[in-house]
């Protein structure tokens, strides 16, 4: 079974590096990114 991750930050300048590391630690197969979203805030 594949794992899908979702990374969301509410500001353009925010980094996703730490969240990406966590996703790798959990061996997530696909990661989706979203910045400046209404869903984030």
mmCIF file of the N, C-alpha and C atoms, coordinates in Angstrom:
data_MODEL
# 
_entry.id   MODEL 
# 
loop_
_atom_site.group_PDB 
_atom_site.id 
_atom_site.type_symbol 
_atom_site.label_atom_id 
_atom_site.label_alt_id 
_atom_site.label_comp_id 
_atom_site.label_asym_id 
_atom_site.label_entity_id 
_atom_site.label_seq_id 
_atom_site.pdbx_PDB_ins_code 
_atom_site.Cartn_x 
_atom_site.Cartn_y 
_atom_site.Cartn_z 
_atom_site.occupancy 
_atom_site.B_iso_or_equiv 
_atom_site.pdbx_formal_charge 
_atom_site.auth_seq_id 
_atom_site.auth_comp_id 
_atom_site.auth_asym_id 
_atom_site.auth_atom_id 
_atom_site.pdbx_PDB_model_num 
ATOM 1   N N  . UNK A 1 1  ? 0.846  -1.171 0.000  1.00 0.00 ? 1  UNK A N  1 
ATOM 2   C CA . UNK A 1 1  ? 0.000  0.000  0.000  1.00 0.00 ? 1  UNK A CA 1 
ATOM 3   C C  . UNK A 1 1  ? 0.892  1.235  0.000  1.00 0.00 ? 1  UNK A C  1 
ATOM 4   N N  . UNK A 1 2  ? 0.609  2.171  -0.872 1.00 0.00 ? 2  UNK A N  1 
ATOM 5   C CA . UNK A 1 2  ? 1.422  3.380  -0.942 1.00 0.00 ? 2  UNK A CA 1 
ATOM 6   C C  . UNK A 1 2  ? 0.916  4.427  0.051  1.00 0.00 ? 2  UNK A C  1 
ATOM 7   N N  . UNK A 1 3  ? 1.840  5.286  0.467  1.00 0.00 ? 3  UNK A N  1 
ATOM 8   C CA . UNK A 1 3  ? 1.514  6.356  1.402  1.00 0.00 ? 3  UNK A CA 1 
ATOM 9   C C  . UNK A 1 3  ? 1.621  7.685  0.673  1.00 0.00 ? 3  UNK A C  1 
ATOM 10  N N  . UNK A 1 4  ? 0.656  8.547  0.910  1.00 0.00 ? 4  UNK A N  1 
ATOM 11  C CA . UNK A 1 4  ? 0.633  9.872  0.308  1.00 0.00 ? 4  UNK A CA 1 
ATOM 12  C C  . UNK A 1 4  ? 0.701  10.915 1.410  1.00 0.00 ? 4  UNK A C  1 
ATOM 13  N N  . UNK A 1 5  ? 1.570  11.913 1.219  1.00 0.00 ? 5  UNK A N  1 
ATOM 14  C CA . UNK A 1 5  ? 1.711  12.985 2.190  1.00 0.00 ? 5  UNK A CA 1 
ATOM 15  C C  . UNK A 1 5  ? 1.263  14.309 1.605  1.00 0.00 ? 5  UNK A C  1 
ATOM 16  N N  . UNK A 1 6  ? 0.922  15.223 2.478  1.00 0.00 ? 6  UNK A N  1 
ATOM 17  C CA . UNK A 1 6  ? 0.459  16.550 2.074  1.00 0.00 ? 6  UNK A CA 1 
ATOM 18  C C  . UNK A 1 6  ? 1.145  17.584 2.953  1.00 0.00 ? 6  UNK A C  1 
ATOM 19  N N  . UNK A 1 7  ? 1.890  18.485 2.318  1.00 0.00 ? 7  UNK A N  1 
ATOM 20  C CA . UNK A 1 7  ? 2.592  19.545 3.033  1.00 0.00 ? 7  UNK A CA 1 
ATOM 21  C C  . UNK A 1 7  ? 1.951  20.869 2.650  1.00 0.00 ? 7  UNK A C  1 
ATOM 22  N N  . UNK A 1 8  ? 1.570  21.633 3.669  1.00 0.00 ? 8  UNK A N  1 
ATOM 23  C CA . UNK A 1 8  ? 0.889  22.897 3.425  1.00 0.00 ? 8  UNK A CA 1 
ATOM 24  C C  . UNK A 1 8  ? 1.507  23.981 4.292  1.00 0.00 ? 8  UNK A C  1 
ATOM 25  N N  . UNK A 1 9  ? 1.914  25.064 3.674  1.00 0.00 ? 9  UNK A N  1 
ATOM 26  C CA . UNK A 1 9  ? 2.393  26.235 4.409  1.00 0.00 ? 9  UNK A CA 1 
ATOM 27  C C  . UNK A 1 9  ? 1.566  27.435 3.970  1.00 0.00 ? 9  UNK A C  1 
ATOM 28  N N  . UNK A 1 10 ? 1.369  28.363 4.890  1.00 0.00 ? 10 UNK A N  1 
ATOM 29  C CA . UNK A 1 10 ? 0.455  29.468 4.598  1.00 0.00 ? 10 UNK A CA 1 
ATOM 30  C C  . UNK A 1 10 ? 1.135  30.706 4.028  1.00 0.00 ? 10 UNK A C  1 
ATOM 31  N N  . UNK A 1 11 ? 2.472  30.705 3.981  1.00 0.00 ? 11 UNK A N  1 
ATOM 32  C CA . UNK A 1 11 ? 3.171  31.866 3.441  1.00 0.00 ? 11 UNK A CA 1 
ATOM 33  C C  . UNK A 1 11 ? 4.210  31.404 2.418  1.00 0.00 ? 11 UNK A C  1 
ATOM 34  N N  . UNK A 1 12 ? 4.373  32.168 1.384  1.00 0.00 ? 12 UNK A N  1 
ATOM 35  C CA . UNK A 1 12 ? 5.278  31.808 0.281  1.00 0.00 ? 12 UNK A CA 1 
ATOM 36  C C  . UNK A 1 12 ? 6.711  31.576 0.751  1.00 0.00 ? 12 UNK A C  1 
ATOM 37  N N  . UNK A 1 13 ? 7.181  32.354 1.715  1.00 0.00 ? 13 UNK A N  1 
ATOM 38  C CA . UNK A 1 13 ? 8.586  32.265 2.122  1.00 0.00 ? 13 UNK A CA 1 
ATOM 39  C C  . UNK A 1 13 ? 8.862  31.141 3.122  1.00 0.00 ? 13 UNK A C  1 
ATOM 40  N N  . UNK A 1 14 ? 7.839  30.457 3.602  1.00 0.00 ? 14 UNK A N  1 
ATOM 41  C CA . UNK A 1 14 ? 8.044  29.383 4.570  1.00 0.00 ? 14 UNK A CA 1 
ATOM 42  C C  . UNK A 1 14 ? 8.694  28.172 3.899  1.00 0.00 ? 14 UNK A C  1 
ATOM 43  N N  . UNK A 1 15 ? 9.557  27.518 4.635  1.00 0.00 ? 15 UNK A N  1 
ATOM 44  C CA . UNK A 1 15 ? 10.266 26.350 4.127  1.00 0.00 ? 15 UNK A CA 1 
ATOM 45  C C  . UNK A 1 15 ? 9.492  25.072 4.439  1.00 0.00 ? 15 UNK A C  1 
ATOM 46  N N  . UNK A 1 16 ? 9.649  24.092 3.583  1.00 0.00 ? 16 UNK A N  1 
ATOM 47  C CA . UNK A 1 16 ? 8.990  22.800 3.775  1.00 0.00 ? 16 UNK A CA 1 
ATOM 48  C C  . UNK A 1 16 ? 10.000 21.702 4.081  1.00 0.00 ? 16 UNK A C  1 
ATOM 49  N N  . UNK A 1 17 ? 11.263 22.056 4.271  1.00 0.00 ? 17 UNK A N  1 
ATOM 50  C CA . UNK A 1 17 ? 12.334 21.081 4.456  1.00 0.00 ? 17 UNK A CA 1 
ATOM 51  C C  . UNK A 1 17 ? 12.081 20.154 5.635  1.00 0.00 ? 17 UNK A C  1 
ATOM 52  N N  . UNK A 1 18 ? 11.687 20.704 6.772  1.00 0.00 ? 18 UNK A N  1 
ATOM 53  C CA . UNK A 1 18 ? 11.465 19.878 7.960  1.00 0.00 ? 18 UNK A CA 1 
ATOM 54  C C  . UNK A 1 18 ? 10.310 18.900 7.750  1.00 0.00 ? 18 UNK A C  1 
ATOM 55  N N  . UNK A 1 19 ? 9.252  19.383 7.101  1.00 0.00 ? 19 UNK A N  1 
ATOM 56  C CA . UNK A 1 19 ? 8.110  18.516 6.831  1.00 0.00 ? 19 UNK A CA 1 
ATOM 57  C C  . UNK A 1 19 ? 8.485  17.418 5.831  1.00 0.00 ? 19 UNK A C  1 
ATOM 58  N N  . UNK A 1 20 ? 9.323  17.767 4.841  1.00 0.00 ? 20 UNK A N  1 
ATOM 59  C CA . UNK A 1 20 ? 9.779  16.767 3.876  1.00 0.00 ? 20 UNK A CA 1 
ATOM 60  C C  . UNK A 1 20 ? 10.586 15.675 4.569  1.00 0.00 ? 20 UNK A C  1 
ATOM 61  N N  . UNK A 1 21 ? 11.431 16.064 5.521  1.00 0.00 ? 21 UNK A N  1 
ATOM 62  C CA . UNK A 1 21 ? 12.232 15.096 6.270  1.00 0.00 ? 21 UNK A CA 1 
ATOM 63  C C  . UNK A 1 21 ? 11.328 14.138 7.028  1.00 0.00 ? 21 UNK A C  1 
ATOM 64  N N  . UNK A 1 22 ? 10.292 14.672 7.658  1.00 0.00 ? 22 UNK A N  1 
ATOM 65  C CA . UNK A 1 22 ? 9.348  13.826 8.389  1.00 0.00 ? 22 UNK A CA 1 
ATOM 66  C C  . UNK A 1 22 ? 8.667  12.842 7.445  1.00 0.00 ? 22 UNK A C  1 
ATOM 67  N N  . UNK A 1 23 ? 8.274  13.322 6.266  1.00 0.00 ? 23 UNK A N  1 
ATOM 68  C CA . UNK A 1 23 ? 7.637  12.441 5.282  1.00 0.00 ? 23 UNK A CA 1 
ATOM 69  C C  . UNK A 1 23 ? 8.584  11.313 4.867  1.00 0.00 ? 23 UNK A C  1 
ATOM 70  N N  . UNK A 1 24 ? 9.856  11.638 4.677  1.00 0.00 ? 24 UNK A N  1 
ATOM 71  C CA . UNK A 1 24 ? 10.845 10.616 4.321  1.00 0.00 ? 24 UNK A CA 1 
ATOM 72  C C  . UNK A 1 24 ? 11.018 9.611  5.460  1.00 0.00 ? 24 UNK A C  1 
ATOM 73  N N  . UNK A 1 25 ? 11.012 10.088 6.692  1.00 0.00 ? 25 UNK A N  1 
ATOM 74  C CA . UNK A 1 25 ? 11.128 9.201  7.850  1.00 0.00 ? 25 UNK A CA 1 
ATOM 75  C C  . UNK A 1 25 ? 9.968  8.204  7.898  1.00 0.00 ? 25 UNK A C  1 
ATOM 76  N N  . UNK A 1 26 ? 8.789  8.626  7.459  1.00 0.00 ? 26 UNK A N  1 
ATOM 77  C CA . UNK A 1 26 ? 7.619  7.750  7.419  1.00 0.00 ? 26 UNK A CA 1 
ATOM 78  C C  . UNK A 1 26 ? 7.518  6.978  6.102  1.00 0.00 ? 26 UNK A C  1 
ATOM 79  N N  . UNK A 1 27 ? 8.511  7.126  5.246  1.00 0.00 ? 27 UNK A N  1 
ATOM 80  C CA . UNK A 1 27 ? 8.589  6.423  3.958  1.00 0.00 ? 27 UNK A CA 1 
ATOM 81  C C  . UNK A 1 27 ? 7.357  6.683  3.082  1.00 0.00 ? 27 UNK A C  1 
ATOM 82  N N  . UNK A 1 28 ? 7.005  7.960  2.975  1.00 0.00 ? 28 UNK A N  1 
ATOM 83  C CA . UNK A 1 28 ? 5.878  8.370  2.145  1.00 0.00 ? 28 UNK A CA 1 
ATOM 84  C C  . UNK A 1 28 ? 6.293  8.281  0.676  1.00 0.00 ? 28 UNK A C  1 
ATOM 85  N N  . UNK A 1 29 ? 5.418  7.719  -0.161 1.00 0.00 ? 29 UNK A N  1 
ATOM 86  C CA . UNK A 1 29 ? 5.726  7.518  -1.572 1.00 0.00 ? 29 UNK A CA 1 
ATOM 87  C C  . UNK A 1 29 ? 5.503  8.756  -2.435 1.00 0.00 ? 29 UNK A C  1 
ATOM 88  N N  . UNK A 1 30 ? 4.425  9.484  -2.160 1.00 0.00 ? 30 UNK A N  1 
ATOM 89  C CA . UNK A 1 30 ? 4.100  10.683 -2.936 1.00 0.00 ? 30 UNK A CA 1 
ATOM 90  C C  . UNK A 1 30 ? 3.820  11.818 -1.970 1.00 0.00 ? 30 UNK A C  1 
ATOM 91  N N  . UNK A 1 31 ? 4.365  12.997 -2.291 1.00 0.00 ? 31 UNK A N  1 
ATOM 92  C CA . UNK A 1 31 ? 4.153  14.166 -1.446 1.00 0.00 ? 31 UNK A CA 1 
ATOM 93  C C  . UNK A 1 31 ? 3.584  15.293 -2.304 1.00 0.00 ? 31 UNK A C  1 
ATOM 94  N N  . UNK A 1 32 ? 2.499  15.868 -1.845 1.00 0.00 ? 32 UNK A N  1 
ATOM 95  C CA . UNK A 1 32 ? 1.905  17.020 -2.491 1.00 0.00 ? 32 UNK A CA 1 
ATOM 96  C C  . UNK A 1 32 ? 2.217  18.259 -1.652 1.00 0.00 ? 32 UNK A C  1 
ATOM 97  N N  . UNK A 1 33 ? 2.492  19.371 -2.331 1.00 0.00 ? 33 UNK A N  1 
ATOM 98  C CA . UNK A 1 33 ? 2.844  20.631 -1.667 1.00 0.00 ? 33 UNK A CA 1 
ATOM 99  C C  . UNK A 1 33 ? 1.807  21.688 -2.002 1.00 0.00 ? 33 UNK A C  1 
ATOM 100 N N  . UNK A 1 34 ? 1.546  22.547 -1.031 1.00 0.00 ? 34 UNK A N  1 
ATOM 101 C CA . UNK A 1 34 ? 0.658  23.668 -1.279 1.00 0.00 ? 34 UNK A CA 1 
ATOM 102 C C  . UNK A 1 34 ? 1.167  24.868 -0.475 1.00 0.00 ? 34 UNK A C  1 
ATOM 103 N N  . UNK A 1 35 ? 1.253  26.015 -1.148 1.00 0.00 ? 35 UNK A N  1 
ATOM 104 C CA . UNK A 1 35 ? 1.640  27.252 -0.486 1.00 0.00 ? 35 UNK A CA 1 
ATOM 105 C C  . UNK A 1 35 ? 0.574  28.300 -0.751 1.00 0.00 ? 35 UNK A C  1 
ATOM 106 N N  . UNK A 1 36 ? 0.420  29.198 0.210  1.00 0.00 ? 36 UNK A N  1 
ATOM 107 C CA . UNK A 1 36 ? -0.531 30.309 0.094  1.00 0.00 ? 36 UNK A CA 1 
ATOM 108 C C  . UNK A 1 36 ? -1.951 29.820 -0.167 1.00 0.00 ? 36 UNK A C  1 
ATOM 109 N N  . UNK A 1 37 ? -2.416 28.889 0.630  1.00 0.00 ? 37 UNK A N  1 
ATOM 110 C CA . UNK A 1 37 ? -3.725 28.309 0.423  1.00 0.00 ? 37 UNK A CA 1 
ATOM 111 C C  . UNK A 1 37 ? -4.728 28.767 1.465  1.00 0.00 ? 37 UNK A C  1 
ATOM 112 N N  . UNK A 1 38 ? -5.958 28.839 1.099  1.00 0.00 ? 38 UNK A N  1 
ATOM 113 C CA . UNK A 1 38 ? -7.030 29.112 2.046  1.00 0.00 ? 38 UNK A CA 1 
ATOM 114 C C  . UNK A 1 38 ? -7.150 27.927 3.008  1.00 0.00 ? 38 UNK A C  1 
ATOM 115 N N  . UNK A 1 39 ? -6.843 26.721 2.536  1.00 0.00 ? 39 UNK A N  1 
ATOM 116 C CA . UNK A 1 39 ? -6.935 25.536 3.377  1.00 0.00 ? 39 UNK A CA 1 
ATOM 117 C C  . UNK A 1 39 ? -5.908 25.538 4.503  1.00 0.00 ? 39 UNK A C  1 
ATOM 118 N N  . UNK A 1 40 ? -4.771 26.200 4.299  1.00 0.00 ? 40 UNK A N  1 
ATOM 119 C CA . UNK A 1 40 ? -3.718 26.219 5.311  1.00 0.00 ? 40 UNK A CA 1 
ATOM 120 C C  . UNK A 1 40 ? -4.061 27.096 6.497  1.00 0.00 ? 40 UNK A C  1 
ATOM 121 N N  . UNK A 1 41 ? -4.777 28.139 6.286  1.00 0.00 ? 41 UNK A N  1 
ATOM 122 C CA . UNK A 1 41 ? -5.004 29.088 7.373  1.00 0.00 ? 41 UNK A CA 1 
ATOM 123 C C  . UNK A 1 41 ? -6.410 29.132 7.743  1.00 0.00 ? 41 UNK A C  1 
# 
